[in-house]
C-alpha cells in the first residue's frame, strides 16, 4: 500500500506541475500518468473502505489504549444528530493519513539532519530536553511540552528552510492587481496561483540571513514573553494560510515535538559522511537520496 501511495503522490505532482488538470479535455486523456493515478486511487479507496467496514461491523479494534481516529469518526454526529457516511469518513481519514504521514516524516528527517550538522543546535536541544523531561517518566504531559521552547523554535526554523509541503495552490475569486505602478500584474478571476514557500522562506527582503539556520529568531522575548514579529504576516507559510490552511497544523507540530523529545532523550545520532543531501520536491520536500545515520542509545 505504501508503494501505491507513493506512486499516486508522484503522479499528482507530475500532472499538477504541467497544469494538466486545469485543462478539462487534457485531464481526461489516458496520458501523463493518468492510469497510475486512477488505478492507485481505486486501490487506496478499496483498502480504506474495507478498514471502515471491518471496524463498523466489529471485525477490528483500535490498537491504542483509547479510541483512535477511526473510532472518533464513526461515533461523531453532526448538528442534526446524523452520523458521518462511509464516504465522509473515508474523506476525513484520507485527509489526515495522506497529508500527515509523509509531511511529518520528512519534517523529522530534516530536523535530525540539522541536529547532526549543527553541534550548537544539537547541544541546546539536548540540554533543554534533559532539563525538562525526567529520564524515568512514563509519558509526556502538556506541561512538559510547553517548556520545550528551544525544540519548538528548532521545528519552526526547520520548517522555514525545509517546508514539508512547499507548493500549494490558490484560486483567485476576485480580480486583483498587485505590484508597483511601474510593474503591475493583473490577476483575473479563476486564475490558479502556485505558491512556493521554499523560495518565500529564503527571501532576503523578508528574512535576515535567510540561508542561515538560526532557531533563536523564533524564541520569545524574555522581557515581555511575546513571539517575534514577522516582517510580513504571510512571510512564513509552512502550513499555508487563511481558511484553507492545513487542518492538521497543530497536530503535526505537537507530534513533531513529542517525537523530537523522545528520540533526542534516548538516542544519539551521527551523520554518515560522504552523502549528497539534496532537497527534492515530490509533493513533499524530501532528501533525494535519503539520509543515512548511525543511531546509538544514549547512556543517561
C-alpha positions in Angstrom: 0.0 0.0 0.0 2.9 2.4 0.8 4.2 1.8 -2.7 0.8 2.5 -4.3 0.5 5.7 -2.2 4.0 6.9 -3.3 3.1 6.3 -7.0 -0.2 8.2 -6.6 1.5 11.2 -4.9 4.2 11.3 -7.7 1.5 11.2 -10.4 -0.4 14.0 -8.7 2.7 16.2 -8.6 3.6 15.3 -12.2 0.2 16.3 -13.5 -0.1 19.4 -11.3 3.2 20.9 -12.4 2.2 20.5 -16.0 -1.2 22.1 -15.4 -2.9 19.1 -17.0 -5.8 19.1 -14.6 -6.5 22.7 -15.3 -7.5 21.9 -18.9 -10.6 19.7 -18.8 -10.2 17.8 -22.1 -6.5 17.1 -21.4 -7.2 15.8 -17.9 -9.4 13.0 -19.3 -6.8 11.7 -21.8 -5.1 8.4 -20.9 -1.6 10.0 -20.8 0.7 11.8 -18.3 0.4 9.0 -15.6 -3.4 9.1 -15.6 -3.6 5.3 -15.4 -1.3 5.3 -12.4 -3.4 7.9 -10.7 -6.8 6.2 -11.5 -5.7 2.7 -10.6 -3.9 3.8 -7.5 -6.8 5.9 -6.3 -9.1 3.0 -6.7 -6.8 0.6 -4.8 -6.5 3.1 -1.9 -10.3 3.7 -1.8 -11.0 -0.1 -1.6 -8.4 -0.5 1.1 -9.9 2.3 3.2 -13.4 1.1 2.6 -12.5 -2.3 3.9 -10.9 -0.9 7.1 -14.0 1.3 7.7 -16.4 -1.7 7.1 -14.4 -4.0 9.4 -14.4 -1.5 12.2 -18.1 -0.6 11.8 -19.1 -4.3 12.0 -16.7 -5.1 14.9 -14.2 -7.2 12.9 -11.3 -5.0 14.0 -10.4 -3.0 17.1 -8.2 0.1 17.9 -4.6 -0.8 18.7 -4.4 2.1 21.1 -5.5 2.3 24.7 -8.4 4.5 23.9 -10.4 5.3 20.7 -8.4 6.0 17.6 -9.1 8.5 14.8 -11.4 6.0 13.0 -13.4 5.3 16.2 -13.9 9.0 16.7 -15.1 9.5 13.1 -17.5 6.6 13.4 -19.0 7.9 16.6 -19.2 11.6 15.6 -22.6 13.1 14.8 -23.4 16.5 13.2 -25.6 19.2 14.5 -28.7 17.3 13.3 -27.7 14.1 15.1 -26.7 12.4 11.9 -23.6 10.2 11.7 -20.9 10.5 9.0 -21.5 8.4 5.9 -18.7 5.9 4.9 -17.7 8.3 2.1 -17.4 11.2 4.6 -15.4 9.1 7.0 -13.1 8.0 4.1 -12.6 11.6 3.0 -11.7 12.8 6.5 -9.4 9.8 7.2 -7.5 10.1 4.0 -7.0 13.8 4.7 -5.2 13.1 7.9 -3.3 10.0 6.7 -2.2 11.2 3.2 -1.5 14.8 4.3 0.0 13.9 7.7 2.3 10.8 7.4 4.5 11.9 4.5 4.9 15.5 5.6 5.6 14.8 9.3 8.1 12.0 8.4 10.0 14.3 6.1 10.0 17.1 8.6 11.6 14.8 11.2 14.3 13.8 8.6 15.2 17.5 8.1 15.2 18.2 11.8 17.7 15.4 12.5 19.8 16.5 9.5 20.1 19.9 11.1 20.9 18.4 14.5 23.6 16.2 13.0 25.2 19.1 11.1 24.9 21.9 13.7 26.6 20.9 17.0 25.5 24.0 19.0 21.8 23.5 17.9 22.0 19.8 18.9 23.6 20.7 22.3 20.9 23.3 23.1 18.1 20.9 22.1 19.5 18.0 24.2 20.2 20.2 27.2 16.6 21.5 27.2 15.1 18.1 26.9 17.3 16.7 29.7 16.3 19.6 32.0 12.6 19.4 31.2 11.9 15.7 30.9 12.9 13.3 33.7 14.6 10.1 32.4 12.2 7.8 34.1 9.0 9.5 33.0 6.2 7.3 31.7 4.5 9.8 29.4 4.9 13.4 28.4 2.4 16.0 29.6 1.3 19.3 28.2 3.3 20.9 31.0 6.5 19.2 29.7 5.8 20.1 26.1 5.0 23.8 26.8 8.5 24.1 28.4 10.3 22.8 25.3 10.7 26.3 23.7 14.0 25.6 22.0 12.6 22.4 20.5 9.7 24.4 19.2 12.0 27.0 17.7 14.1 24.3 16.0 11.0 22.9 14.5 9.8 26.3 13.2 13.2 27.1 11.8 13.4 23.7 10.1 10.0 24.4 8.5 11.3 27.7 7.3 14.3 26.3 5.4 12.7 22.9 4.6 8.9 23.3 4.4 7.3 19.9 4.3 4.8 20.9 1.6 6.5 23.7 -0.3 3.9 24.0 -3.1 0.2 24.8 -2.7 -2.4 26.4 -5.0 -5.0 29.1 -4.5 -7.7 30.1 -7.0 -8.5 33.8 -7.4 -12.2 34.6 -6.7 -11.9 38.4 -7.0 -9.9 40.3 -9.6 -6.7 41.7 -8.2 -3.9 44.0 -9.4 -0.6 43.6 -7.5 2.9 45.1 -7.8 4.1 48.7 -8.2 2.9 51.3 -10.6 5.8 50.6 -12.9 5.4 46.9 -12.7 1.8 45.8 -12.2 0.3 42.4 -12.6 -3.4 41.8 -13.1 -4.8 38.5 -11.7 -8.2 37.7 -13.3 -10.9 35.7 -11.5 -10.4 31.9 -11.8 -6.6 32.2 -12.0 -4.8 29.3 -10.3 -1.8 30.7 -8.3 1.1 28.4 -7.4 2.8 29.5 -4.1 6.3 28.3 -3.4 7.0 28.6 0.3 10.5 27.2 -0.1 11.5 30.3 -2.1 9.4 32.6 0.0 11.1 31.5 3.2 14.5 32.3 1.8 13.9 35.8 0.5 16.5 38.2 1.9 13.9 41.1 2.0 11.8 39.1 4.4 14.4 37.2 6.5 17.8 38.4 7.8 20.5 35.9 6.9 17.9 33.8 5.0 20.1 30.8 4.3 21.4 30.5 7.9 19.8 28.1 10.3 19.1 30.3 13.4 16.5 28.9 15.7 16.8 31.9 18.1 14.8 34.0 15.6 11.7 32.1 16.9 12.4 32.4 20.7 10.0 34.6 22.7 11.3 37.9 24.1 12.5 37.3 27.7 11.1 40.7 28.8 7.5 40.5 27.6 7.2 36.8 26.6 6.0 37.8 23.1 6.7 35.9 20.0 8.9 37.6 17.4 7.1 39.6 14.8 7.5 38.7 11.2 8.3 41.4 8.5 5.1 40.4 6.8 2.2 38.3 8.1 2.5 35.9 5.2 6.3 35.6 5.1 6.1 32.2 6.8 3.7 29.7 5.2 4.7 26.1 6.1 1.0 25.2 6.5 -0.4 27.7 4.0 -2.7 30.4 5.4 -6.3 31.5 5.7 -9.5 29.5 6.0 -8.0 26.7 3.8 -4.8 26.3 5.7 -3.6 22.9 6.9 -6.3 21.3 9.2 -3.7 19.2 10.9 -1.2 22.0 11.7 -1.4 21.9 15.5 -1.4 18.1 15.5 1.6 18.0 13.2 3.6 20.4 15.4 2.7 18.6 18.6 3.5 15.2 17.0 6.9 16.5 15.8 7.7 18.0 19.3 6.9 14.7 21.0 9.0 12.6 18.6 11.9 15.0 18.8 11.9 15.0 22.6 11.6 11.2 22.9 14.3 10.4 20.3 16.8 13.0 21.5 16.4 11.9 25.1 17.0 8.3 24.3 19.3 8.2 21.2 22.5 9.7 19.8 22.5 10.5 16.0 25.6 10.8 13.9 25.5 11.6 10.1 27.3 9.0 7.9 29.8 11.1 5.9 30.0 11.2 2.1 26.3 11.7 1.4 24.7 14.1 -1.1 21.9 15.8 0.8 19.8 17.3 -2.0 16.2 18.6 -1.4 13.7 17.2 -3.9 10.1 18.2 -4.3 7.7 15.2 -4.6 4.5 16.8 -3.3 6.5 17.0 -0.1 10.1 18.1 0.3 12.3 15.1 0.9 16.0 14.2 0.6 16.6 13.0 -3.0 19.0 10.2 -2.0 17.7 9.6 1.6 19.6 10.3 4.8 21.8 7.7 6.5 22.8 8.0 10.1 24.3 5.9 12.9 21.9 5.7 15.8 23.0 4.6 19.2 21.3 4.5 22.6 22.4 7.3 24.9 24.0 6.4 28.2 22.0 8.6 30.6 
